[in-house]
């Protein structure tokens, strides 16, 4: 028996209300013009509109493991944590990205009603996929540093062996402090998080 998706396709045809509007001229304008695209992640990175499928179940489980590890800190301090379901606007260019995990204060400032402003966050995390290696390893650290995100966590199951890296001290569009461990070792997340993460929790997910 052939399984078929029950997800309905997005309606991309112009409507009478939208047909007379000017066409988007930037990646940000095109992002704003798109309808919700279930099952796809849409971001603007270095002026490019990137549309990619959501991660594998292992990818999603890894994001939930971060949430579970940090939940005591989140609840004790009255913070908010989001596992892959919130958009972030990079302060400055206002480029939208969707980190795999976001840690923020309850009153984090926003760009519009949906996007959290990057400069108001405590931490973001990205989980490297085979199709996102260059963006996650090379481009996103600089993007988040430019947006003044204090801490970025990068979980890399594609590396051999798998690694976990924390970037901090953003200045001039780059992070000036980088700490990397093999998955399974403890890794301290600097202030404002100030928490030692036991990366052995990722062992099954990173396989």
N, C-alpha and C positions, 0 to 999 in steps of 0.2 A: 504494500500500500504506500503510495507516494504522499508524503506530508506536504501540505501547502500552508503558507502563512495566512493568518487571519487578519493581519494588519492591513488596513486600507491605505492605498497610496495617497500621498499629499496632493492637494489641489493646487497646481502651479499655474493654471491658466488665468489670464487677466480677467477681472470682473469689470462691470460698468463703472464701479467706483475707482478702480485702480488703473484702468486703461489710459486715462488722460494724464496720469502723473509722470513726471520726468523719470527716465531710466536711471538706476543707480550708477554713480560715477566712481565710487570707491568701494573697497571690500567691506568697510563698515556699513555703508549705505545698503549694499547688497545683503549683508547679514540682517539688517533691520527690516528689509523688505521680505525676507523669507518667512513662510508659515512655519509652524512647529513641524519638525521632521522626526517623528517617533522612530527610535532605533538608530538615530544618527547623532553624532556630535559635531557641532559647527563652531569653528573658532577662526579668529583672524591672527595670523602669526607672520610678522615681517611683511605686512601688506598683502598677504595671501589669504584668501578664504579657503579654509581647510574643512572639508566634510568627510567624516570617517565613521565607520560603524562603531557602535559601543563595544566595550571590551568583552573578553571571554568571561565565563563564570569564575575562573580563577582570578582574573583581573578584578572583578567586582568583590570577590571574597577577600582579596588582599586589602582593598580599601576599607572593608568592614572590620578587618583585623586592626587597622590603624585606629579606627573609631573605638573599638572595644578597649584597646590599650590606653587610650587617652580619656576614656569616658569618666573615670574618677576625677581627673583634673578639670574636665569640662563642667561636671556637676558641682564640684567644690567651688569653682570660681565664677559660676554663672555664665559660662561662655556658650557658644554655639558651634556645633560640628556638623559638617555636611559631607556625605560620601558620594561624590560624583553626581550631584543633582542641583548644583547652583552655578550660575554664571558669575564671572568676575570681570570687571572693567579695569583695564590697566590705566592707572592714573597718568595723565599726559595725553597719549594718543587715543585713549578710550577704546583700545582694541579689546574685544570680548574673547575670553578664554573660559574653558570649563575644566578646572583641575579635577583630579581624581578624588581629592580630599581637601577640605577647607576648614580651618580653625579661625574663629572670629569672635569679637565681642558681641554681646546681645544688641548693642546700639551701633553696629558697624554702619558707616555712611554708605549710601548707595548712589549709583548712576541710574536714574529712572526708578522704576519700582522693582525691577527684577535683579539687576546686577549689583553685587557688592563691590565697593571701591577697593582696589588692591592695597592702597596705603593704609587702610583701616584694618587689615587682616593681621592675625598673629602668625599663621603658617599656611602654606599650601603643600600638597604632596602630589607627585606624579609617579605613575607606574609604567615603566617602559614596555612597549609592545614591539614586535618585529617591524611593524609598519610605521612606528613613531620614534625610532631610535634617534635620528638626527634632531628632530624637533625637541624631544624630551631631554636629551643629553646636552645639546649644544645651544639651542635657541631659547628654550623656555627659562633656563636659569638667568640669562641676561634680561629677558622680558620681565620676569618677576622682580629682579633687582632694580630695573628701571622704574617699576611700579612701587618700589619701596616696601615689598613684602619682607618682613624681618627674617623669616626662616623658610627655606624650601627643603623638603625631603624628597629624595629621588630613590625609588626602589627599582632595581634593575635586574629582573630575572633573565634578561637576554645575555648579560655578561656571563663569562665563564671563568671563575665561579660567580654566582649571583652576588651583587653588592648592594649596599644601602649607603647613601651619601646625604649629608646635611650641609646646606649652604647657608651662610649667615653674614651679617655685617655688609649690607648693600650700600655701595657708594659709587657714584659716577656710572651707573648702568651695569655694574657687575658686583658679584659677591666677593668679598676679600678674605673670607674664612671658609675653608672647605674641609670636611672630615669624612673619610670613607672607611667602611669596614666590610669584611666579608659577611654575608647574611648568616646570622647565628651568633654574632658578637654584640655586646651592648654598645649603644650609640647615644651620646648625650645630645639632646635637642636644646640649643641655647635659649636664653631669655628672648622674648617674653614667655616661652613655653617652659623652659627650665625643667626638663623631664628626661630621665634616662630610659630609652626605649630598648627593650629586649628583642632584638631582631630575630631571635630563634622562633618567634611566633609565626613567622612567614615561611617556615621550613616546608610545610605541606603544600602551600599555595605556590611556592617558587620551584618546588620539585627539582 
